[in-house]
C-alpha cells in the first residue's frame, strides 16, 4: 500500500508544478490567449463537476443548466452594478441564489420521469433566457447585454488574466473538495442508490424526493458559481450565451470525459474546449461538427474517455494477474 | 372586434401548425416512448424541401407537398433504422438517445443553413390573384389551405390509428413490444413506419405553414420548442390531446401577444409547459400517468 502511494507522488508533484507554472510559461512563449482558455477550463470544470453530482451520481438529467449559469452570471453582474456589492461577495450571493432556485425547481421536478424532467428543465432554461432578453425595466440590458468588471480581493487587483487564473485555481480546489466530500458521504451513497434503483432506494428508507432536491441544489450551486466566474472573466454577457446549446455543451463535456470521476470531467472539458477553439475558424460548420462529435461519442465511447481508459487498465491488470497464476 | 377577428384567424393558423407538430411528437412517444427532439429541425427540412420543389423547380403545389412527404417519410424511416434502432440495440441509457436527438437536430439545422443559406426564403403565392374575405378581413388563401389540410391530416390520422390494421399494430407495438411480436406484428418494421409517419406529419406542418411564415433555418426550432407545450397541455402521447393542446397554445400565444405584449409570447408558452408538467402532468386528456416515485 505504501509502495503504491509513493508511485503517485512524483506525477502529482509534477502536475502541481505544471499547473502553477502554466501562466508564466504561456506568457514567456507569448501564448497569452492560452491563459484565458485555461480560465475557461477552470469554470467549465466547476460546472461539469456539479453536473456530475446530479447526473453521474444521482442519475437525474438537467437540460436547463444554462439557466443556472445565467442566474450566476447575471446575478453577480447585477448585484455588483446596481447594489455596489464587492464582486467576490456578489459571486457567492448569486451562486447561493442559483442554488435556491435549483432547490425550488427540483421539488416539483422530483416526481417527473426522465423524459418529462428533460422537458421541464428545458422549459426552465428557456424561461430564464426569455426573462434575460425581455427583462422588466431592462436591468439585464436585454439583447444588448451587460458589461462586467474583474474582481479585486483585499486590495489585490485581478485585472490581469494571470491573477484571475490563480483565483480560478483556488475556486476549483474549493469546489473539488466540496464535491469529494459530497460524493464520499452518506449523501453520495444515497445518490448512487437513487440512480441505480429508485424503488429499492425508497424501500431502504432513503427520502428520494429530498435527496433529489439536494442533488439539484448542489448542481445549481456549482453551475451558478461557474456562471459568475464566466461573467467576470469575459467582461461582457448577453442572452446569446445562455441558450439550450450551452446546456448541451455541458452535457457533452461530461459524457465525453466520463461520469463519476474528477479525471473524466477534466478530460471532457479540456477536449471540448480544444475542439471548440479549433473549429472557431470554420464558420458555418460549427454546429455540424459539434453534432457529429456528440453522435460519435455516444456510439464509440459510451463510458467516456476516462471510463474507457479505466476499463482498459483493469482488463490489462486482470490479464497480468492471470499470467502470473494469481487467483482472480 | 376587428382586432379580435384578426387575432382569431392567425391563432387558428398557428394553432393548427402547433397541432400537427404536437401530433408528430405524440406519434413518436406512442410508438417508441421517446421525445422527438430532432423533429423541429425535420420540420425546417420539410419547409425547405417544399420550397425547393414548389418555388425553385416549379412543380404544382399539391405535387410538391406529396413529394416532400414521401422524401421526409423515407428520412424518418432511415433515422429510426439507422440511428435509433442501433442505439436501442446497444442498450444505451435513454440519456444517450436524447443527446443523439439533439445532435441530429444540430446537424440537420446546420446542413439546412449550408444548403439553403441563412437568409429567410419566401414561397411563391400558391393561388396568385385570389383574394378571400372572411368577416371583413382579407385572408391569405395559403392560410385557408393550411387550416383545411391540417384538419384533414388530423382526422385521417385519427381514423388510421384507430380503425385500420396497420394503425392498431403501431399502437400494439408501442404498448407491449414483446406481446405484439408474439401475435405476429413485425415490431422493428412497425416502429420504423411510425417514425416515418411522424416525420411526414411534421414535414407537412412545415410545408403548410411555410407560405405563411417565411422559411428560415430556425423556423422549426422556434415553433417546435413551443409545440412541446401544446403536447404536454393536451396530455403527452394522446393524439386528440395533441390537437387540442396545439390549438390552445396557438390561441394563448396569439392573444397574449395581441392584447398584452409580443415580448411575452415565448415566455408564456414555456410557463404553460412547466406549469402543466408540475400541476397536471397528465394533461387535459388525462393521458397515462408519467410520474416517478
Interface residues (C-beta under 8 A of the other chain):
Chain A: X55 X61 X108 X109 X110 X111 X112 X113 X114 X115 X116 X118 X119 X120 X122 X123 X124 X126 X127 X130 X131 X134 X198 X199 X202 X208 X209 X248 X251 X252 X255 X284 X285 X286 X287 X288 X290 X291 X292 X294 X295 X298 X299 X302
Chain B: X29 X33 X34 X35 X83 X86 X87 X90 X92 X94 X95 X96 X98 X99 X100 X102 X103 X104 X105 X106 X107 X109 X110 X111 X113 X114 X225 X228 X229 X232 X236 X263 X264 X266 X267 X270 X271 X273 X274 X277 X278 X281 X290 X291 X292 X293
